[in-house]
């Protein structure tokens, strides 16, 4: 992505915070065990505004400062350490490559930061992620607050930046959508290859390997732990063991997506490994597919976000009533959520730099309305485990339905006139 894109984001944010100063902490390195670390993944807010992909960094936005409005604190070059752990951009190169007005070594943070805070009217910072760093910011603020009565200026408040920054992240730019379309296309290819590869006798982890091999060949990584759930494993929403040998007659639920230049895809398909549904499997699949199509039809600018969930729930309840898996008045079942033993999650989530991306779904009792440029998943499902417990007054589930778990998920872009399904290339209609 062009450096200008990050600069434009910073300018938009600085226009919103006025005389405040915003502080962003990079993601830390995470230890797997002993001295082995997980692959580094930058904090999404930090990356959204800087494009900088190293740990031990801090970004500061100070729109009120006379000379330095965008400041970076980074790890300096260190030949010995870089020999062991990889190259660093360093202080000198970071200024040119990332468009910062000033760059300091991270060790200078406590010395240099006060000059960007002392004339701010408030400090914007997201607390809760790093206690030690939280305490450092609090100490700086408290020292400045103590001088306010004498100076008559300084940051009198600490505010969470999420209500300002995250609505920006929710609406994707053309450059972001290009990356998301690429991530979607690669995941589509991986799902189609996995469907062709899966067969009775193979293990779930073999299918996972086929999916993630495709991701790797295309320069991406899994966006989240791939779910390859055969048979009753599909009734576990976040099943990731992927160790079972697949059997003839099984359904296979694959929930897998990739991350391309930090932007994510998220697709789920469920299909019969042997190529043909049983009568019970097909009956449930048809309900879920109708529910997903009904939900996608509600994705339009101006529609409340929850409208697609409500549409999916109604179709699922109608279908379960027709099969005798639920009984009673449809409105009462929906109002009292008596369907939840079969369908216990929401119909989707925002998608972007995070798989479960930032952004609100409603404002108190007021629903959040969809806007062009937002991307969401639409993923209804029905899960009938052998230990399902219907709510009081509902019938016991005949064992012939046990072990059926079905979810269908697509990534959907809200457009100016309706929607675009980014992941439509993976078949879901019954042949």
Buried (B, 14 or more C-beta within 10 A) or exposed (E): BEEEBBBEBBBEBBEBBEEBBBBBBBBBEEEEEEEEBEEBBBBBBBBBBBBBBBBBBBBBBBBBBEEBBBBBBBBBBEEEEEEEBEEBBBBEEBBEBBBBBBBBBBEEBEEBBEEBBBBBBBBBBBEEEBEEBBEBBBEBBEEBBEEEEEEEEBBEEBBEBBEBBBBBBBBBBEBBBBBBBBBBBBBBBBBBBBBEBBBEEBBBBBBBBBBBBBBEEBEBEBBBEBBBBBBBBBBBBEBBEBEBBBEEBBBBBBBBBBBBBBBBBBBBBBBBBBEEBBEBBEBBBBBBBBBBBBBBBBBBBEBBBBBBBBBBBBBBBBBBBEBEBBEBEBEEBBEEEBBEBBBEBBBBBBBBBBBBBBBBBEEEEEBBBBEBBBBBBBBBBBBBBEEBEBEEEBEEBEEEBBBBBBBBBBBBBBBEEBBBBBBEBBEBEEE
